[in-house]
Amino acid sequence: VQVVESGGGLVQAGGSLRLSCTVSGIIFRLNVVGWYRQTPGKQRESVATITPILTTTYADSVNGRFTISRENAENTAYLQMNNLKPEDTAVYYCKIGANYWGQGTQVTVSS
């Protein structure tokens, strides 16, 4: 199973980014996909998840600003991040299924 994230970068506070997670080697449409983030010295935390039937969950800190979605035909999940804040700075990881992770993509929000 291969999980590849992309779309990270440097953005000013209030700006937007869209992360992508492209997966191969697993039946994408049958699996839960989640976005997580981690900063140095802290535990990795869940940001958003989406199930095969499109049920979504969000961390309180991003609810109303971030939107998770999936395009099964493209084996890709997305995380649209709006109104970004400096505290959103982290490495963002995508996970599919029980425990398949990508390498992460850096998001840096400047104040």
VEXDREN-2710 file (C-alpha; in Angstrom, 1 decimal):
% VEXDREN-2710
k/r/px/py/pz
1/VAL/0.0/0.0/0.0
2/GLN/1.3/3.4/-1.0
3/VAL/0.0/6.7/0.5
4/VAL/1.3/10.0/-0.9
5/GLU/0.4/13.4/0.5
6/SER/0.9/16.6/-1.4
7/GLY/-0.2/20.2/-1.2
8/GLY/1.6/21.5/1.8
9/GLY/3.5/24.8/1.9
10/LEU/3.9/28.2/3.5
11/VAL/0.8/30.4/3.7
12/GLN/-0.1/33.6/5.6
13/ALA/-2.6/33.5/8.4
14/GLY/-6.1/33.6/7.0
15/GLY/-5.1/31.9/3.8
16/SER/-6.0/28.5/2.4
17/LEU/-4.4/25.3/1.3
18/ARG/-5.7/22.0/-0.1
19/LEU/-3.9/18.8/0.8
20/SER/-4.2/15.7/-1.4
21/CYS/-3.7/12.1/-0.4
22/THR/-3.4/9.6/-3.2
23/VAL/-3.5/5.9/-2.4
24/SER/-2.6/2.7/-4.3
25/GLY/-2.5/-1.0/-3.4
26/ILE/-5.8/-1.0/-1.4
27/ILE/-9.5/-0.8/-2.2
28/PHE/-9.7/2.9/-1.6
29/ARG/-13.5/3.2/-1.6
30/LEU/-14.0/0.6/1.2
31/ASN/-11.7/2.3/3.7
32/VAL/-11.8/5.1/6.2
33/VAL/-9.4/7.9/5.4
34/GLY/-8.0/10.3/8.0
35/TRP/-5.9/13.4/8.2
36/TYR/-3.6/13.8/11.2
37/ARG/-1.0/16.3/12.2
38/GLN/2.0/16.5/14.4
39/THR/4.3/19.2/15.7
40/PRO/7.7/18.5/17.4
41/GLY/7.4/17.2/20.9
42/LYS/3.7/16.5/20.6
43/GLN/1.6/13.5/19.9
44/ARG/0.1/13.1/16.5
45/GLU/-3.5/14.2/16.6
46/SER/-6.6/13.5/14.4
47/VAL/-7.7/16.4/12.3
48/ALA/-10.5/14.9/10.2
49/THR/-11.8/11.5/9.0
50/ILE/-14.2/10.4/6.3
51/THR/-15.8/7.0/6.0
52/PRO/-16.8/5.0/2.9
53/ILE/-20.3/6.3/3.3
54/LEU/-19.0/9.9/3.5
55/THR/-19.6/10.4/7.3
56/THR/-17.1/13.0/8.5
57/THR/-15.6/13.9/11.8
58/TYR/-13.5/16.9/12.7
59/ALA/-11.3/18.0/15.6
60/ASP/-12.9/20.9/17.5
61/SER/-9.9/23.1/16.6
62/VAL/-10.6/22.9/12.9
63/ASN/-14.4/22.4/12.7
64/GLY/-15.9/25.0/10.4
65/ARG/-12.5/25.8/8.8
66/PHE/-11.4/22.5/7.3
67/THR/-13.3/20.2/5.0
68/ILE/-12.4/16.6/4.2
69/SER/-13.6/14.9/1.1
70/ARG/-12.8/11.9/-1.1
71/GLU/-12.9/11.1/-4.8
72/ASN/-13.1/7.3/-5.0
73/ALA/-12.6/7.3/-8.8
74/GLU/-9.2/8.9/-8.3
75/ASN/-8.2/7.0/-5.1
76/THR/-7.7/10.4/-3.6
77/ALA/-8.8/12.2/-0.4
78/TYR/-8.5/15.9/0.2
79/LEU/-8.3/18.3/3.1
80/GLN/-9.4/21.8/2.2
81/MET/-8.0/24.2/4.9
82/ASN/-9.4/27.7/5.1
83/ASN/-8.8/30.6/7.5
84/LEU/-5.5/29.0/8.5
85/LYS/-4.0/30.0/11.8
86/PRO/-0.3/29.8/13.0
87/GLU/-1.4/27.0/15.4
88/ASP/-2.3/24.9/12.3
89/THR/1.5/24.7/11.5
90/ALA/2.4/21.0/11.5
91/VAL/3.3/18.0/9.4
92/TYR/0.1/16.6/8.1
93/TYR/-0.3/12.9/7.5
94/CYS/-2.9/10.8/5.7
95/LYS/-3.9/7.4/7.0
96/ILE/-6.0/4.8/5.2
97/GLY/-7.4/1.7/6.7
98/ALA/-6.1/0.2/9.8
99/ASN/-2.6/1.6/9.7
100/TYR/-1.3/2.7/6.3
101/TRP/0.4/6.1/6.6
102/GLY/2.0/8.6/4.2
103/GLN/5.3/10.4/4.6
104/GLY/3.6/13.6/5.6
105/THR/3.5/17.1/4.1
106/GLN/4.6/20.3/5.9
107/VAL/2.1/23.1/6.5
108/THR/3.5/26.3/7.8
109/VAL/1.2/29.3/8.6
110/SER/2.9/32.6/9.2
111/SER/1.4/35.3/11.4
END
